[in-house]
Amino acid sequence: MIAAYNALIGSLSFDPHTEQVLLDPKVLQEHHFYLHLVKYLAPVYPAVPEAAQQRLGVAVYLYFRFALSCDRLIDDKKSLDGAGIKGFFVHIRLLEAAVRELSAFFPAGHDFWPQFEKSREQYLSAILAEKQLAKQSVTLTRERFEQLAAGKSALCYAVPVAMGLLPGADSAQLRPLQQCLEYLHIGFQYLDDIDDYQKDIQEGQPNFAACLLAEKLAAMKLQSPLPEGQERYKLLFLTGVATHCLEHAILNFEKSLASIAGTGLAQLEHYISRNIHKAQEQIKAISLLVDKAKVKASHSSQHQHVAKTQFSVADIEQAIANAKAFLWAAMEDDGSWTDFLTNAGLGRNWITAYVAMNLTEVSCDNALPDKAAALLFSEKFSGAYNPQISSDADSLNFLIGFLHNREYQIEPSLLEEWTAFCSSGGGWSTYHNPAILRSIMGLKAEADVSGWLSPKTCVSAAALYVLSRKAQYGEGYQRSADYLADMQKENGSWDSYWWSSPVYATAYAIQALSASGRYGNSCMKAVDWLCASQSSGGCWNSDIIFSESPLYTAMAMKALLHADALQNAPNLTAAQNWLLHHQTSDGSWQSTYALLVPSPEIHDIREVSRWKKGSFGVNTIVDDHSRVFTTVTVVNTLEYLLTKIRQQ
């Protein structure tokens, strides 16, 4: 269908810029349903030849684009400027082409035209009624909203009419098909009113989600002024309005699906089912985001030791005890911990293994709640981001690290699964199976995911740290250590692919490479870089967000302790004091926007010009909103600090 449309646009001799706009692949993807509507309905009309389907499909889409442009021109205050007038005549030419194509099938006087006129009048009536509502600022009822949505889809009702009037076809399935299209478009409108909420408010257009939100807020009888703009938009999700609209979209999609049961329209059924699944996933995402907001709101922002200038061993011990109390309270009923919300959901297995490795590293005695230990030792626990995702190198790094801390005899199959992420050159990649990765991400078979499949220094440094703690990995350690040493930058640091600061990879690299006497110069350069990058206040920062980071401060501090506690004493004292000053009253340390989720084809994160704060999508930077990841990292560092103090 796209090829036929491209050919027709090419035949109309538009100027190059206009042709480029009309053939924009992104726009065609957005208009997918209307471009392929005839194809979706074609199985009901087997007598209609493929060539006729193509030609009619293009005519339908041309008319759709004309109608869409008219609606926009009515709303656009700039529609009468030069560009607006030019655009109007471009779409007049699309209308003319659509009519020519339709006339080839249905000459003047054909039965099609009166029925098409009826659909057009229904569509126009709905559009005018919507504009009138905008002028009157009338609250939309659900009944009126769905009536308008059905009316705005009326042009589509003419498509099965047209197909049923072609030679050899019949119109026996006309009513079920029209019902299907009606319910489908009502569902679309529920989704559109969420997506277009801010735009509709700004342009004064009727929006059912906005009406529902206004009713919700009025019922709550809030004393303070109601929020506007972005803050009000957030309330769509926090109050349940967005979820309500999504549920009603699903309800109408299901009615649409039921309308064509038994008609053999497999592709259309698949398309509708995809929309149901997408709406269901949006409901899940909203639920997770609301839970995330609640978790963040429950945390303290008050620092415990604001007035103190010196800290004793007892102060450090108390800070650790308070932090562990926070961690025990954050543990889930099944013994797991969660943090970092992304497209893949909440990090669970990865976080639980990381917590376990850090808590049991300095002292295994009673360092981990029994429930957590039982989960980690169970056969069902996998080295993956969460139970729904396949294994990855980082999650396995921390699981293997924990099992080593507990002197557990690791199954050869688990070791084989872990080392499969190590390349022949010694570098470790997060994933190694492109087909599984594409499946997890819902990507097409040809999608480029090479960025996530290639070795990364931050993953390699963490793996090498685990390797360095057991002599049995001598050969594997040496190969990965050589790789990591070769990847060191001139300034002494190592880049982090998945993290917002080189501190992550550099801290693990120092601890891992210092296990061997061969990499002394590399470690010295890295220590010099760490010391030079420490702020005057004693902390280390998140580079991309440029904020003080308890996470990176703890990681850097532990690396300096590991390298030479006496030589780095001034830096360590400043870091220790900063961390103890910044522990909050609930025992935690504040989260950091730390985890990067680059697009999977990207190899170098410097290719990303802008990182979005958030949980979903790619090229995003994600915070450990539960504060579990940061807090356990600080606990591990402070416990390691105590061992160094006691050794003096």
Residue pairs with C-beta under 8 A, 6 or more apart in sequence:
1 35
1 36
1 38
1 39
1 54
1 57
1 58
1 61
2 28
2 35
4 54
4 55
4 57
4 58
5 28
5 35
5 58
5 61
5 62
6 23
8 58
8 62
8 97
8 101
9 19
9 22
9 23
10 19
12 93
12 97
14 22
14 90
14 93
18 90
21 27
22 65
22 90
22 94
28 35
31 61
31 64
31 65
33 40
33 271
34 60
34 61
34 64
34 156
35 57
35 61
36 57
37 57
37 60
37 61
37 156
37 159
38 53
38 56
38 57
38 60
38 159
38 163
39 53
39 57
39 267
40 265
40 267
40 268
40 271
41 159
41 160
41 163
41 177
41 265
41 268
42 48
42 53
42 163
43 263
43 264
43 265
43 266
43 267
44 160
44 163
44 173
44 177
44 263
44 264
44 265
45 163
45 164
45 166
45 169
47 166
47 167
47 168
47 169
48 56
48 163
48 166
48 168
48 169
52 105
52 166
55 101
55 104
55 105
56 101
56 102
56 105
56 162
56 163
56 166
58 101
59 97
59 98
59 101
59 102
60 98
60 159
60 162
62 94
62 95
62 97
62 98
62 101
63 94
63 95
63 98
63 102
63 155
64 155
65 91
65 94
66 91
66 92
66 94
66 95
66 98
67 123
67 155
69 87
69 88
69 91
69 94
70 91
71 127
72 79
73 79
73 84
73 87
73 88
74 127
74 131
75 203
75 205
76 84
78 84
79 85
79 87
79 88
102 112
102 116
102 162
105 112
105 162
105 166
106 112
106 113
106 162
106 165
110 165
111 165
112 158
112 161
112 162
112 165
115 158
115 161
116 158
116 161
116 162
119 154
119 155
119 157
119 158
119 161
120 154
120 155
120 158
122 151
122 154
122 157
123 151
123 152
123 153
123 154
123 155
125 151
126 147
126 148
126 150
126 151
126 152
126 154
127 151
127 152
129 148
129 151
130 148
130 152
130 205
130 206
133 140
133 206
134 204
134 205
134 206
138 206
139 211
139 214
139 215
140 148
140 206
140 207
140 208
140 211
142 208
145 189
145 208
146 186
146 189
148 189
148 206
149 185
149 186
149 188
149 189
149 190
150 182
150 185
150 186
152 185
152 189
153 181
153 182
153 184
153 185
153 186
153 188
156 181
156 185
157 178
157 181
157 182
159 181
160 171
160 173
160 174
160 177
160 178
160 181
161 171
161 174
163 169
164 170
164 171
164 172
164 173
164 174
165 171
173 263
176 259
176 260
176 263
177 259
177 260
177 263
179 255
179 256
179 259
180 256
180 257
180 259
180 260
180 268
181 256
182 256
183 252
183 253
183 255
183 256
183 259
184 252
184 253
184 256
184 272
184 275
186 252
187 248
187 249
187 250
187 251
187 252
187 253
187 256
187 275
187 279
188 249
189 208
190 208
190 245
190 246
190 248
190 249
190 252
191 245
191 246
191 249
191 279
193 200
193 207
193 208
193 209
193 210
193 245
194 209
194 236
194 242
194 245
194 246
196 205
196 207
197 207
197 209
197 210
197 233
197 236
198 229
198 230
198 233
199 205
200 206
200 207
200 210
201 207
201 210
208 245
209 236
209 241
209 242
209 245
212 241
212 244
212 245
213 232
213 235
213 236
213 239
213 241
216 235
216 239
216 240
216 241
217 226
217 235
217 239
226 232
227 235
235 241
236 242
237 243
237 286
237 289
237 290
238 290
238 293
242 282
242 286
243 283
243 286
243 287
246 279
246 282
246 283
246 286
247 283
249 275
249 279
250 276
250 279
250 280
253 272
253 275
253 276
253 279
254 276
256 272
257 269
257 272
257 273
257 276
260 268
260 269
285 616
288 341
288 345
288 346
288 615
289 341
289 615
292 341
292 615
292 625
295 625
295 626
296 591
296 625
299 584
299 586
299 588
299 590
299 627
300 584
300 585
300 586
300 588
301 584
301 590
302 584
302 585
303 581
303 582
303 583
303 584
303 585
304 319
304 322
304 583
304 584
304 585
305 311
305 315
305 580
305 581
305 583
306 581
308 315
308 580
308 581
309 577
310 577
311 576
311 577
311 580
313 642
313 645
315 580
316 576
316 580
316 638
316 641
316 642
317 642
319 579
319 580
319 583
319 638
320 635
320 638
320 639
320 642
322 583
322 587
323 583
323 587
323 588
323 589
323 631
323 632
323 634
323 635
323 638
324 359
324 587
324 635
325 587
326 586
326 587
326 588
326 627
326 631
327 337
327 355
327 359
327 628
327 631
327 632
327 635
328 369
330 337
330 626
330 627
330 628
331 337
331 369
331 371
331 372
332 338
334 371
334 375
335 352
335 369
335 371
335 372
335 373
335 374
335 375
335 376
336 348
336 349
336 351
336 352
336 372
336 375
337 348
337 351
337 352
337 355
337 372
337 626
337 628
338 346
338 347
338 348
338 351
338 626
338 628
339 346
339 347
339 351
339 624
339 625
339 626
339 627
339 628
339 629
340 346
340 347
340 351
340 595
340 622
340 623
340 624
340 625
340 629
341 347
341 615
341 622
341 625
342 595
342 597
342 615
342 616
342 620
342 622
343 441
343 597
343 615
343 616
343 617
343 618
344 385
344 386
344 388
344 389
344 440
345 385
345 386
345 388
345 389
346 386
347 385
347 386
348 385
348 386
348 387
349 381
349 382
349 383
349 384
349 385
349 386
349 387
349 395
349 399
350 384
350 385
350 386
350 392
350 394
350 395
350 398
351 628
351 629
352 372
352 375
352 376
352 381
353 376
353 383
353 395
353 398
353 399
353 401
353 402
354 398
354 629
354 632
355 372
355 628
355 632
356 368
356 372
356 373
356 376
356 398
356 399
356 402
356 405
357 398
357 399
357 401
357 402
357 405
358 632
358 633
358 635
358 636
359 367
359 368
359 632
359 635
359 636
360 367
360 368
360 402
360 405
360 406
361 401
361 405
361 636
361 639
361 640
362 636
362 639
362 640
362 642
362 643
363 639
364 405
364 406
364 407
368 376
375 381
376 399
376 402
376 403
377 408
380 387
381 399
382 391
382 395
383 391
383 392
383 395
383 396
383 398
383 399
383 400
383 414
383 417
383 418
384 390
384 391
384 392
384 395
385 392
385 395
389 440
390 431
390 433
390 436
390 437
390 440
391 417
392 421
392 430
392 431
393 418
393 421
393 422
393 428
393 429
393 430
393 431
393 459
393 463
394 430
394 459
394 462
394 498
396 414
396 417
396 418
396 421
397 418
397 459
397 462
397 463
397 465
397 466
398 462
398 466
399 414
400 410
400 414
400 415
400 418
400 466
401 465
401 466
401 469
403 410
404 410
404 466
404 469
404 470
419 476
420 432
421 428
421 429
421 430
421 431
421 432
421 459
421 463
422 428
422 463
422 476
422 479
422 480
423 429
423 455
425 455
425 479
425 483
426 460
426 479
426 480
426 481
426 482
426 483
426 484
427 454
427 455
427 456
427 457
427 460
427 480
427 483
427 487
428 455
428 456
428 459
428 460
428 463
428 480
429 452
429 453
429 454
429 455
429 456
429 459
430 452
430 453
430 456
430 459
430 498
431 437
431 449
431 452
431 453
432 453
434 449
434 450
434 453
435 445
437 443
437 449
437 452
437 453
437 600
438 444
438 445
438 447
438 449
441 447
441 449
441 600
443 449
443 600
447 600
447 601
448 600
448 601
449 600
449 601
450 600
450 601
450 603
451 598
451 599
451 600
451 601
451 602
451 603
452 600
454 603
455 483
456 497
456 498
457 484
457 487
457 494
457 495
457 496
457 497
457 505
457 509
458 494
458 495
458 496
458 497
458 498
458 499
458 504
458 505
458 508
459 497
459 498
460 480
460 483
460 484
460 487
461 484
461 494
461 504
461 505
461 506
461 508
461 509
461 512
462 508
463 480
464 477
464 480
464 481
464 484
464 508
464 509
464 512
464 513
465 508
465 511
465 512
467 473
467 476
467 477
467 480
467 512
468 477
468 481
468 511
468 512
468 513
468 515
468 516
469 515
477 515
477 516
478 516
481 512
481 513
481 516
481 518
481 519
484 494
484 509
484 512
484 513
485 513
485 519
485 522
487 494
487 495
488 494
488 509
488 522
488 525
488 526
489 495
489 502
491 525
491 529
492 506
492 525
492 526
492 527
492 528
492 529
493 502
493 505
493 506
493 526
493 529
493 530
493 533
494 502
494 505
494 506
494 509
494 526
495 502
495 505
495 605
496 502
496 503
496 504
496 505
496 596
497 596
497 598
497 605
498 504
498 595
498 596
498 597
499 505
499 594
499 595
499 596
500 542
500 543
500 544
500 545
500 592
500 593
500 594
500 595
500 596
500 611
500 621
501 540
501 541
501 542
501 543
501 544
501 549
501 552
501 594
502 543
503 530
503 533
503 540
503 549
503 552
503 555
503 556
504 552
504 555
504 594
506 526
506 529
506 530
506 556
506 559
507 530
507 552
507 555
507 556
507 558
507 559
508 555
508 559
509 522
509 526
510 523
510 526
510 527
510 530
510 559
510 562
510 563
511 558
511 559
511 562
513 519
513 522
513 523
514 523
514 562
514 563
523 563
526 559
527 559
527 560
527 563
527 564
527 568
530 540
530 556
530 559
530 560
530 571
531 560
531 568
531 571
533 540
533 556
534 540
534 556
534 571
534 574
534 575
535 541
535 548
537 548
537 574
537 578
538 553
538 574
538 575
538 576
538 577
538 578
539 548
539 549
539 550
539 552
539 553
539 575
539 578
539 579
539 582
540 549
540 552
540 553
540 555
540 556
540 575
541 547
541 548
541 549
541 552
542 548
542 549
542 551
542 552
542 592
542 593
542 594
544 593
544 596
544 611
544 621
545 592
545 593
545 613
545 621
547 592
547 593
548 582
549 592
549 594
550 579
550 582
550 589
550 590
550 592
550 630
550 633
550 634
551 589
551 592
551 594
551 624
551 629
551 630
551 633
551 634
552 592
552 594
553 575
553 578
553 579
554 579
554 589
554 630
554 633
554 634
554 636
554 637
554 638
555 633
555 637
556 575
557 572
557 575
557 576
557 579
557 637
557 641
558 636
558 637
558 640
560 568
560 571
560 572
560 575
561 568
561 572
561 637
561 640
561 641
561 644
562 640
565 572
565 644
572 641
576 638
576 641
579 589
579 634
579 637
579 638
582 589
582 590
583 589
583 634
584 590
587 631
588 627
588 630
588 631
589 627
589 630
589 631
589 634
590 627
590 630
591 623
591 624
591 625
591 626
591 627
591 629
591 630
592 623
592 624
592 630
593 613
593 621
593 622
593 623
594 621
594 622
594 623
594 624
594 629
594 630
595 621
595 622
595 623
595 624
596 605
596 611
596 620
596 621
596 622
597 617
597 618
597 619
597 620
597 621
597 622
598 605
598 608
598 618
598 619
599 608
599 618
599 619
600 618
602 608
602 619
608 619
610 619
611 619
611 620
611 621
612 619
612 620
612 621
613 620
613 621
613 623
614 620
614 621
614 622
615 622
624 630
